[in-house]
């Protein structure tokens, strides 16, 4: 996944350099080329590809919370008078 992202950034960087150094290109055009062809799409793709990992982490965190909850309830019963 990261190899593809690095390769895409390289390609877009070369596109931006070509835009900046061409006879009718501008640095502003190169900047927008880099942002609109590189950073924006790549950030969306990387976010979508990390979704399964984020879900696994969230489920593990919820399972940990559920496992701790009965232990805390038992500890409170032992501490309460009566």
C-alpha positions as CSV (number, residue, x, y, z in Angstrom):
1,X,0.0,0.0,0.0
2,X,2.7,2.5,0.9
3,X,4.8,1.5,-2.1
4,X,2.0,2.5,-4.4
5,X,1.5,5.8,-2.5
6,X,5.2,6.6,-2.8
7,X,5.3,5.8,-6.5
8,X,2.2,8.0,-7.1
9,X,3.8,10.9,-5.2
10,X,6.9,10.5,-7.3
11,X,4.9,10.6,-10.6
12,X,2.9,13.6,-9.5
13,X,6.1,15.4,-8.3
14,X,7.6,14.8,-11.8
15,X,4.4,16.2,-13.4
16,X,4.7,19.3,-11.2
17,X,8.4,19.8,-12.0
18,X,7.5,19.5,-15.7
19,X,4.8,22.0,-15.3
20,X,7.1,24.5,-13.5
21,X,10.0,24.2,-15.9
22,X,8.0,24.3,-19.2
23,X,8.1,27.4,-21.2
24,X,4.4,28.3,-20.6
25,X,4.1,26.7,-17.2
26,X,4.1,28.4,-13.8
27,X,5.1,27.5,-10.3
28,X,1.5,28.1,-9.2
29,X,0.3,25.7,-11.8
30,X,2.9,23.2,-10.6
31,X,1.7,23.6,-7.0
32,X,-2.0,23.0,-8.0
33,X,-0.9,20.0,-10.1
34,X,0.8,18.5,-7.1
35,X,-2.1,19.3,-4.7
36,X,-5.0,18.3,-7.0
37,X,-3.4,15.3,-8.7
38,X,-1.3,14.1,-5.8
39,X,-2.2,15.1,-2.3
40,X,-6.0,15.2,-2.5
41,X,-6.6,11.9,-4.3
42,X,-3.9,10.1,-2.4
43,X,-5.2,11.2,1.0
44,X,-8.7,10.0,0.1
45,X,-7.4,6.6,-1.1
46,X,-5.2,6.1,1.9
47,X,-8.1,7.0,4.2
48,X,-10.3,4.5,2.5
49,X,-7.7,1.7,2.6
50,X,-7.1,2.2,6.3
51,X,-10.8,1.8,7.2
52,X,-10.6,-2.0,8.0
53,X,-7.7,-1.4,10.3
54,X,-9.5,1.4,12.1
55,X,-12.5,-0.8,12.5
56,X,-10.4,-3.6,14.0
57,X,-8.8,-1.2,16.5
58,X,-12.2,0.2,17.5
59,X,-13.6,-3.3,18.1
60,X,-10.6,-4.3,20.1
61,X,-11.0,-1.2,22.2
62,X,-14.7,-1.8,22.8
63,X,-14.0,-5.5,23.7
64,X,-11.4,-4.3,26.2
65,X,-13.9,-1.9,27.7
66,X,-16.5,-4.6,28.0
67,X,-14.0,-6.9,29.7
68,X,-13.1,-4.3,32.2
69,X,-16.7,-3.3,33.0
70,X,-17.7,-6.5,34.9
71,X,-14.5,-6.4,36.9
72,X,-15.2,-2.9,38.0
73,X,-18.8,-3.7,38.9
74,X,-17.6,-6.7,41.0
75,X,-15.0,-4.5,42.7
76,X,-17.7,-1.9,43.6
77,X,-19.9,-4.5,45.1
78,X,-17.1,-5.7,47.3
79,X,-16.3,-2.2,48.5
80,X,-19.9,-1.2,49.2
81,X,-21.2,-1.7,52.8
82,X,-24.1,-4.0,53.2
